[in-house]
Amino acid sequence: MLEKLEPLEKEYQTLEQQLADPAVLSNPSAYQRITKRYAEMGHLIRTIRAYKQALAQREEARELLSDPELGEMARADLQELEVRIRALEAELELLLLPKDPLDEKNAIVEVRAGTGGEEAALFAAELRDMIMEYARRGGYRVEVLDTSLTDLGGVSKVVFGVNGPGAYGYLKYEAGVHRVQRVPATETQGRIHTSTATVAVMPEAEEVDVEIDPADLEITVSRASGPGGQGVNTTDSAVQILHKPTGLIVSCMESRSQIKNKERALSILRTRLLEMRRAEEAAKRRESRLAQIGAGERSEKIRTYNFPQSRVTDHRIGFTTHDLEGVLSGDLSKLHEALRKADQERQLEALSQAAASQSA
């Protein structure tokens, strides 16, 4: 364990020295990059130092075991230190797990109504609000990119960006099929219906991630339709882009500026193309136990919201809470904490099995 930790401490010390270097202080991009890495390593380094301190204290306690006056106290201290060391080792194992570099990217979230007609569209609108509020509570900036509304205030589809370091990692566990069980507002006989909505959470692709040949694009513009402010239908601001090689179609009409809508539509297109590539790669390694909990497949039922019992159940880990109102208002912290923990435990188990197979 200590051999793995030494390079990390050296890296942290190097970062500290760089942050005091005038050349770094005068370079905003370098300073931002180093500051970000320094902050990311903070908890890990504090845990490493606590672990090394506990090891040193254990050695001191062992040396005092034969002391006639201090031996009994040293034996009690040793028992406490052994428990602390095991806990710190377990925490370090989690902190040292490989991280997905995509977790640090901005996210693009797409919510679509599934089965259930207008009730599914109303549920999709509630999921949109829930995820947006959870993102805002995390300090992220939310920007609506495309919306298709229904007559009763639901959404058949909504696409929004969530911007800020770590946005994708913060929201990725929401990807999949969400199911609701309740009496719809449109139901006249009080019967409980089951409806669904799908959520796709994608790391926002940058130009360096996905290259698009302009010749592969067919771009059309039109006047925006639907509810909006004055002038929403007076200019050709809505943009639709067809990517001919894949048949993907994206649109954006949220801004009055055609240029902004085109930029946003291209960002969505790049993100979907990157997601297609990631899905192909995931299919090749489908059996890998290192895969995160809930691969975000659109066909995967991840959660049920049962209104009669005020219950929310996440089927990936069997997590249940009866705070339905709190969850729908954006309080997903306990649920996501449980998902992350289960994800880490799965990765640890996979790494342990891989190590065992190599040594066999």
C-alpha positions in Angstrom: 0.0 0.0 0.0 2.7 2.5 1.0 4.5 2.0 -2.4 1.3 3.2 -4.2 1.0 6.2 -1.9 4.5 7.7 -2.1 4.2 8.9 -5.8 0.9 10.6 -4.9 2.4 12.5 -2.0 5.3 13.6 -4.3 2.8 14.8 -6.9 0.9 16.8 -4.3 4.2 18.4 -3.1 5.1 19.3 -6.7 1.7 20.9 -7.1 2.2 23.0 -3.9 5.5 24.2 -5.3 4.0 25.1 -8.7 1.2 27.1 -7.1 3.9 29.3 -5.5 5.8 29.7 -8.8 5.4 33.2 -10.3 5.4 31.7 -13.8 2.3 29.6 -13.0 0.6 32.5 -11.2 0.9 34.6 -14.4 -0.5 31.8 -16.6 -4.3 31.6 -16.0 -4.9 28.3 -17.8 -1.9 26.5 -16.1 -2.9 28.0 -12.7 -6.5 26.8 -13.1 -5.4 23.3 -14.2 -3.0 22.9 -11.2 -5.4 24.4 -8.7 -8.1 21.9 -9.9 -5.8 18.9 -9.5 -4.5 20.2 -6.1 -8.1 20.4 -4.8 -9.0 17.0 -6.2 -6.1 15.4 -4.3 -6.8 17.2 -1.0 -9.0 14.5 0.6 -6.8 11.7 -0.7 -3.6 13.2 0.8 -5.2 13.9 4.1 -6.3 10.3 4.3 -2.8 9.1 3.3 -1.2 11.2 6.1 -3.7 10.0 8.6 -2.9 6.4 7.6 0.8 6.9 7.9 0.4 8.6 11.3 -1.7 5.6 12.5 1.0 3.2 11.3 3.6 5.1 13.2 1.5 5.1 16.3 0.9 1.4 16.0 4.7 0.8 16.0 5.1 3.0 19.1 2.3 1.1 20.9 4.0 -2.3 20.0 7.3 -1.1 21.4 5.5 -0.3 24.7 3.8 -3.7 25.1 6.6 -5.1 27.3 6.7 -2.0 29.5 5.4 -3.0 33.0 3.7 0.4 33.6 2.5 1.3 30.1 2.0 -2.1 28.6 -1.7 -2.4 29.4 -2.4 1.1 28.0 -0.4 0.3 24.9 -2.4 -2.9 24.4 -5.7 -0.9 24.5 -4.3 1.7 22.1 -3.1 -1.0 19.8 -6.6 -2.5 19.5 -8.1 0.9 18.6 -5.3 1.6 16.1 -5.8 -1.7 14.3 -9.5 -0.8 13.8 -8.5 2.7 12.5 -5.9 1.4 10.2 -8.3 -1.1 8.6 -10.8 1.6 8.1 -8.3 3.9 6.5 -7.0 1.2 4.2 -10.6 0.5 3.1 -11.1 4.2 2.4 -7.8 4.4 0.5 -8.8 1.5 -1.7 -11.9 3.4 -2.7 -10.0 6.7 -3.3 -7.4 4.9 -5.4 -10.0 3.3 -7.8 -9.5 4.5 -11.4 -11.8 7.4 -12.2 -13.6 7.8 -15.5 -12.1 10.9 -17.2 -15.5 11.7 -18.7 -16.9 12.3 -15.2 -15.3 15.8 -15.2 -17.1 16.9 -18.4 -20.2 19.0 -18.8 -23.4 17.0 -19.3 -26.2 17.0 -21.8 -29.4 15.5 -20.5 -32.3 14.4 -22.6 -35.7 13.4 -21.1 -38.3 11.8 -23.3 -41.9 10.7 -22.5 -42.2 6.9 -22.9 -45.3 4.7 -22.7 -48.4 6.3 -21.2 -49.5 9.1 -23.5 -50.1 12.4 -21.8 -49.4 11.0 -18.4 -45.9 10.0 -19.5 -45.3 13.5 -20.8 -46.4 15.0 -17.5 -44.1 12.6 -15.7 -41.2 13.5 -18.0 -41.8 17.2 -17.1 -41.5 16.2 -13.4 -38.2 14.3 -14.0 -36.9 17.4 -15.9 -37.6 19.6 -12.9 -36.1 17.0 -10.5 -32.9 16.6 -12.3 -32.5 20.4 -13.0 -33.0 21.2 -9.3 -30.5 18.5 -8.2 -28.0 20.0 -10.6 -28.6 23.5 -9.3 -28.2 22.3 -5.7 -24.8 20.9 -6.8 -23.7 24.3 -8.0 -24.1 23.6 -11.7 -25.5 25.9 -14.4 -28.5 24.6 -16.3 -29.4 25.7 -19.8 -32.4 24.4 -21.8 -31.4 23.6 -25.4 -34.5 22.1 -26.9 -38.1 21.5 -25.7 -41.2 19.9 -27.2 -44.2 20.7 -25.0 -47.6 19.0 -24.9 -51.0 20.7 -24.5 -51.4 19.9 -20.8 -47.9 21.1 -19.8 -46.0 17.9 -20.2 -42.9 17.4 -22.4 -42.6 14.9 -25.2 -38.8 15.7 -25.2 -36.5 18.2 -23.5 -32.8 18.6 -23.9 -30.7 20.7 -21.5 -27.1 21.3 -20.7 -25.6 21.1 -17.3 -22.3 23.0 -17.1 -19.5 22.8 -14.6 -16.6 20.6 -13.7 -17.8 17.1 -12.8 -21.4 17.6 -14.1 -21.5 14.3 -16.0 -20.2 12.3 -13.0 -22.7 14.1 -10.8 -25.7 13.1 -13.0 -24.8 9.9 -14.8 -26.8 7.6 -12.4 -30.0 9.2 -13.7 -29.7 7.6 -17.1 -32.2 4.9 -17.9 -36.0 4.2 -17.8 -37.9 5.8 -14.9 -41.4 4.3 -14.1 -44.2 6.0 -12.3 -47.3 4.3 -10.7 -50.1 6.7 -9.8 -53.6 7.8 -10.7 -53.1 10.2 -13.6 -54.7 13.6 -13.7 -56.5 12.5 -16.9 -58.0 9.4 -15.2 -61.7 9.7 -14.3 -62.2 6.4 -12.5 -59.4 6.5 -10.0 -57.4 3.7 -11.5 -53.6 3.5 -11.0 -51.6 3.6 -14.3 -48.0 2.8 -15.0 -46.1 5.2 -17.3 -42.5 5.6 -18.2 -40.0 8.3 -19.3 -36.4 7.8 -20.5 -33.4 9.8 -19.4 -30.2 10.0 -21.3 -27.2 11.6 -19.6 -24.2 12.2 -21.9 -20.8 13.8 -21.4 -20.7 16.9 -23.6 -18.4 16.3 -26.5 -16.0 19.0 -27.5 -14.6 19.5 -31.0 -11.4 17.7 -30.2 -13.5 14.6 -29.1 -15.6 14.3 -32.3 -14.7 15.7 -35.7 -17.6 16.4 -38.0 -17.2 16.9 -41.7 -19.4 19.9 -42.8 -20.2 18.0 -46.0 -22.0 15.4 -43.9 -24.4 18.0 -42.5 -27.8 19.1 -43.9 -28.8 22.3 -42.0 -32.3 23.8 -42.2 -33.6 26.9 -40.5 -37.2 27.8 -39.7 -39.3 30.0 -37.5 -39.5 28.8 -33.9 -42.9 27.5 -32.9 -44.6 27.0 -29.5 -44.8 29.2 -26.4 -42.2 31.9 -26.1 -41.6 35.6 -25.7 -42.5 38.3 -28.2 -40.8 37.8 -31.5 -40.4 34.1 -31.1 -42.0 33.5 -34.6 -40.7 36.6 -36.4 -37.2 35.3 -37.3 -35.8 32.1 -38.8 -33.9 31.2 -35.6 -34.8 27.5 -35.2 -32.1 25.2 -36.5 -32.3 21.6 -37.4 -29.2 19.5 -38.4 -29.2 16.1 -40.1 -26.0 14.1 -39.9 -26.3 12.1 -43.1 -23.9 9.3 -42.3 -25.8 8.2 -39.2 -29.3 9.7 -39.8 -29.2 11.6 -36.5 -31.4 14.7 -36.4 -30.9 17.4 -33.8 -32.7 20.7 -33.4 -32.5 23.8 -31.2 -34.9 26.8 -31.0 -34.5 28.1 -27.5 -32.5 31.2 -28.4 -33.6 34.0 -30.7 -30.2 33.9 -32.3 -29.8 31.5 -35.2 -26.0 31.4 -34.6 -26.4 30.4 -31.0 -29.0 27.7 -31.9 -26.7 26.3 -34.5 -23.8 26.2 -32.0 -25.9 24.4 -29.5 -27.3 22.0 -32.0 -23.8 21.1 -33.1 -22.8 20.5 -29.5 -25.8 18.1 -29.1 -24.8 16.3 -32.3 -21.2 15.9 -31.2 -22.4 14.6 -27.9 -24.8 12.0 -29.5 -22.0 10.9 -31.9 -19.7 10.4 -28.9 -22.4 8.5 -27.0 -22.9 6.2 -30.0 -19.2 5.5 -30.1 -19.1 4.8 -26.3 -22.2 2.5 -26.7 -20.3 0.5 -29.3 -17.3 0.2 -27.1 -19.5 -0.8 -24.1 -21.1 -3.5 -26.2 -17.7 -5.0 -26.8 -16.9 -5.2 -23.1 -20.4 -5.9 -21.9 -19.3 -8.7 -19.6 -16.7 -6.6 -17.8 -17.5 -6.4 -14.0 -15.8 -3.0 -14.0 -18.8 -1.5 -15.8 -20.5 1.1 -13.7 -23.9 0.4 -12.1 -26.5 1.1 -14.6 -24.9 1.6 -18.0 -27.5 4.2 -18.9 -29.2 2.0 -21.5 -32.4 3.6 -22.6 -34.1 0.2 -22.2 -33.0 -0.4 -18.7 -35.6 0.2 -16.0 -33.7 1.8 -13.2 -36.3 3.3 -10.8 -40.0 3.2 -9.8 -41.9 6.1 -8.3 -45.0 4.7 -6.5 -47.3 7.5 -5.5 -49.9 5.4 -3.5 -47.1 4.2 -1.1 -45.0 7.4 -1.4 -42.1 5.1 -2.4 -39.1 5.4 -4.6 -37.2 2.2 -5.4 -33.9 2.1 -7.4 -33.8 -1.4 -8.9 -30.1 -1.4 -9.6 -29.2 -1.6 -5.9 -32.5 -2.3 -4.2 -32.5 1.1 -2.5 -35.9 2.2 -1.3 -37.0 5.5 0.3 -40.5 6.7 1.2 -39.6 10.4 0.7 -41.2 10.5 -2.7 -41.9 14.3 -2.4 -38.3 15.0 -1.4 -36.8 13.0 -4.3 -39.1 14.7 -6.9 -38.1 18.1 -5.5 -34.5 17.3 -6.3 -33.1 15.7 -3.1 -31.2 12.8 -4.7 -28.1 13.0 -2.5 -28.8 9.9 -0.4 -29.8 7.9 -3.4 -26.7 8.9 -5.4 -24.5 8.3 -2.4 -25.8 4.7 -2.2 -25.3 4.2 -6.0 -21.7 5.5 -5.9 -20.9 3.2 -2.9 -22.3 0.2 -4.7 -20.4 1.1 -7.9 -17.2 1.4 -5.9 -17.8 -2.0 -4.2 -18.4 -3.6 -7.6 -15.2 -2.2 -8.9 -13.2 -3.4 -5.9 -14.7 -6.9 -6.3 -13.8 -6.9 -10.0 -10.2 -5.8 -9.3 -9.9 -8.4 -6.5 -11.1 -11.2 -8.8 -8.8 -10.0 -11.6 -5.8 -10.1 -9.2 -6.8 -13.5 -7.9 -7.0 -14.9 -11.5 -3.6 -13.5 -12.3 -1.9 -15.0 -9.3 -3.6 -18.4 -9.8 
